[in-house]
Amino acid sequence: MEYRKLGKTDIEVSSICLGTMTWGEQNTEAEAHEQLDYSLDQGVNFIDTAEMYAVPTKKETQGKTEEHIGTWFKAKGNRDKVILATKVAGRSGISYMRENNEITKLGKKDIHYAVEQSLKRLQTDYIDLYQVHWPDRPFGAFSGKLEYKHFENPDAIDIEETLSALGDLVKAGKVRHIGLSNETPWGTMRYLHLAETKSLPRVVSIQNAYNLVNRAFEVGLSEIAHQEAVGLLSYSPLAQGILSGKYLNGQMPKGSRLELFGDGPLMNRYKTEKTTRAVEMYVDIAKKFDIDPSQMAIRFCDIQPFMTSTIIGATKMDQLKTCIDSINLDLTKEILAEIKKVHSEIPHPAP
């Protein structure tokens, strides 16, 4: 396993991060613990979760994922072996996560309440990386489009208030470092500017979607990630499983997320003719070089110069082993040249 610095901190995280969003929905507590045990044995020291998990989010399962991690910490007594990341939800219409049925947003009161609930569920007194799951202001990260569209919302919480609230948590020792997720270049630079000018905590990472069919991160954020040491934690490296090839030719594997939950805003971006064609071409590359298409897709993310860690997720142990074993795959110049050809022909089919 390779380890990399988390931003400008002295923390080293594994280049593979264990994602957890299926725990409490598709995976039981026992299965979650099995995944955690195996991943830790393989050198994975980085776990990513969120207060809103399991996914798809609903009142009955919200917080279950953090609870499963908490019972594992209690049973194993190994909190010090793990770099733990979780997230606070941005503005939404969801009301079951906050006091008095208030909607989620990123004001001081909301953030302070959210972190206390996460700490309780996780059975720990500190979080290594506390991330803003998505901005409070309207944004287009889930739109599936590259073009810019301006949104107005006079009620949006100012980033300075959000960052100040996160700073309170760092001062209190409840959070060691802070990060962003689903953020834009402007938003990222605004956080960095406020940290520098207002003596507030500096963000150390950004967790955005990044994969072979969605390389929008490279357009503006990659330079920021590299130059400012705000490395990418890439989620959905398999594009919701699409890049494994398991949905090609009309296939619908039993128990897959698409079969269980159908379309959703994150899946719709991948359901285009161009995306299907690109996936076919990437799977053909894997076949040509006799490698696993899932491992090829994950390893492609892992070797990018702006990458800190690639977040993998699995519902079955064989899937988990395949994903973690991707670190051993050598993407030769010939393989990378073939990937470049596909990207040149069909760039960003699923942003």
N, C-alpha and C positions, 0 to 999 in steps of 0.2 A: 504494500500500500504506500502511496506517495502522500506526503503531508505538506501543507502550504500555510503561510502566514495569513491570518484573518485580518485584512486591512493592514494598518500600521501597528497592530497590537503584537504582543508576544505569544499569542495563542496560535497553535498549529492544529489545523483541522485536516482530516483525511480528504483526499480528492474525490472520494465517493461519500455522499451524505445519504443517510437513510431517511427517506420520506415515509410519512405515517398516515396519510389521510384516509386510508381504507379501514383503519382499526376502529372498531366500534360499529361498523356497518357491514363490510364484507369479511372482516377478520375478527375473530373472537379475542378475548384477553389472552388466552393461552397461546394462540397463534402469534399475537403481537410479541409476547415474551420470547417465543421461539425465534422470531426474526431478530429481535434485539440480541439475544444470546449469540446467534450465529454471526451476525454482523460485527459484534464486538470481537469475537474470536478471529475474524478475518482482518482486523485492524481498522474497521470503521469506528471512529470515535465521535462522529458528528451526527446528531439527530435533529431533524426539523419537524415541527408540528405547528399547530395554530389553535387558538381558542375556539374557532368555529368548526373544527374537525370533530366528527367524521363528515366526509363528503359522499353524497350530496347533503348539504346542511339542512337539518331540521331540529325542532325543539327536543325531540326524544333522544337524539344521539349527540347533540352539541356538547362538547367537552369530554366525550367518552375517550377520545384518543389520548388526551393529556392524562386522564385518569389511568389508562392502561400503562402509560409510561411511569406514572407515579407509583403504582403497585409494584412495578418491576424494580424501581429504585429501592423501595422499602424491602422487597424480598432479597435483593442481591447486595444491598449496602454498597453500591458502586457509583454513587453520584459523581465522585471525583474522577472517574474514568471517562466521563462523557462531556463533550461540548454540546450544550443543550440550547436549541433555538426554538422560539415560538413567536407568535404574531398576535397583534391586536387588530381587530377588524376596523376598517375604515367606515365611512358613512354608507349606510344602507337602509333599507326599509325593515330590516330585521329588528324585532323588539324583545325577543326572549333572552338576550344575552346581558341586558343591563337592568339596573334597578328601576322599579316602577314602570316596567314595560317601555322604557325610552328606546329610541332607535340608536344603533351604533353610530358613533362619530368620534372624532379625534380631539376632543377638548380635554382639559386637564382632569376634570372629574371622571370622565369616561375612561381615560387611560389608567388612572389610579385604581379605579374599581376593577378594570379588566385584569391588571397585573396581579392583584390580590387573589382573584378567582383562579387564575392560572397557577400561581404558586401553590395554592391549596390543593388543586387537582394533581399537580405534578409532585407533590410531597417534597418540596425543596424550598429553601429560603433564598435562592438566587437563580437568575436566568443568565446564561452566558451571552446570548444574542437575542435581543428583543426587537422585533421588526414591525414596521407599519405595513399591514397586509395589502392595503391599497390606499390611494390618496383620499382625503376628505372632499376635495374639490371634484367636480365632474371631470372625467378623463376618457380617453378612447382606447385604453390598452386591451380591452376585450372585444373591440369592434370587428376585428378581422380585416382591418384596412390600414394602409400605410399613410394615406393622406391626412393632413391635420384638419381638425374641426374644433372651433372654439366653443366652449360651453360656459354659460353664465350661471352662477349660483351665489347670490349675495350672502347666503347663510353659511357658506363653507368656512370651516375653522382655518384660521391663518396658520401657515407652516411654523411660524415662530412660536405660537402657543403650543402646538404639538411638540416641537423640539424642546421647549422649556419644560413641559410636563415629563418628557422622557429624561431630561436632565435631572429632574427631582429624583427619579427612580435610581439613576446612576449614583447620585450623591448619597442616597439612602442605602446603597449596597444591594438593592434588590435586583438590579440589572448591571451587568459588567460592561456590555457594549450594545450599540443600537445599529439597526440596519433598515433598509427600505425593501419594498416589494412592489412590483407592477408600477414602477415609477418611470417618469420621462426624463430626458436630459435636462430640461429646465428645472424640474422638481428636484433632481439630484443636486444640481449646482446651487439651487436655492438653499437646500439643507447645508451644503458645504460652506456657503457664504455666511449664513447665520452662525454656524459653529465658529467660524474665524472671527467674525465681527462682534458677536455677543457672548463669547466665552462659554459656548454651549458644547455638548458632546458632539464629536465628529462621527458621521456614519462610516461603518467599516465594510459594508457589503450591500449588494442589491440583488434581490431574488426576482428574476423575470423569466418568462418563457424563452427558451432557446433550443432549437433543434434543427435538423437538416432541412425541414420545410418551413421553418420560421426563424430566419436569421436577421430579423429586424433589429435586434440588439446591436449588430455590427455597424449599423448606419450612423448612429450618433453616440450611443452610450458606451461603446467599446473603448473609445479613446479616453472618456472620462474614467471608466473603470481602471484602465491601465495607468494613466497619468496621475490620477488622484488616489490610487490604492484603495478603490472601492470595488473590489472584485465581484464578479458575477457568481451567484449561486443559481445555476440553471435548473428550472423546474420543467417538467414535461419533456425530457430529452427524447422520449419515444413518441411524442405527439399523441398523448392519450392512447398509446399502444399501436397507433397506425403504422409506425415505421417498423414494427416487427413483421409486417406483411400479413398478419392474421386476418385482416378484414378484406383482403384483395379477392377479386372474383366473386363478390357477393357473399363471402363467408361471414358467419355470425357465431363465433365460438360461444358455447354454453358457459354462462357465468361471467362473461366479459362485461365490462362496465357499460358498453353500448347496448348489449343485450339486456342487462338488468335495468338500466336507467334511461335508455334512449338518448335522444339528442339533447344538448344543452348549449349554452352560450360558448363554452370552451371547446366543445366538440364540433360545433357548426363551422368553425374556421377551417377545419380539416376536411370538410365534406364538399370538395369542389373537384371538378374534372382535372384541373391542373395539379392539384395535390395528389390525386389518385395516380396520375401519370408519373409524377415525380417519385412517389413511393415505389411504383413498379420498377422504375429505373434504378433506384437505390437498392432495392432487393435483388435486382439482376446483378448489380456490382458485387454484392455479398456472395451470390451464387458463383459468379465468375472466379472469385478468389477463395472460394470454399471457406467462408467465415460466416458467423452468425449475424444476421442483419440488425438485431437488437444491440449486440455488442459493438458493431460498427458504428451505429448511431450514437451510442453513449460515449464511446471512445473519441469520436469526432468532437464532441462537446468538451471532453476532458482535456484535450491537448491544446485548446485555444489559449493564447497568451493572456487574455483578460479573465480567464476562469480561475475561481478559487475552489469551487466544489460543484460536482454534478449530482443533483438530487434524484435518486432512483426510488422506485416504489414497486411493490409486488404483493399479490394476494396469495401466491403459492411459493413454497420453498424452492422449487426448481427454478422459478422465475427469478427469485432473489439471488440464487447462486449464479445464474447466467449473467445477471446485471453486475454483480460485484466482480465476477471473473473478467469483465470487460477491461479491467486495468492491465491485463496481461496481453491484450491484443496489440500487435504491431501494425499500425496503419502506414504501410509503405508509401513511397513517393508515387508508385503506380496506382495504388488505391485512391490516394488523395487527388491525383490527376483526374481519375474517372469521376470522383465526387464533384470536382470543380467544373467538369463539363456539364453535368446535370444542372448544377446551380446556375451556370451561364445560360443554359437553355430555358430553364424554368426558375427564375429567381423569386424568392419570397412568395411561394404560392399560398401560404397560410399564415400571414402575419397576425 
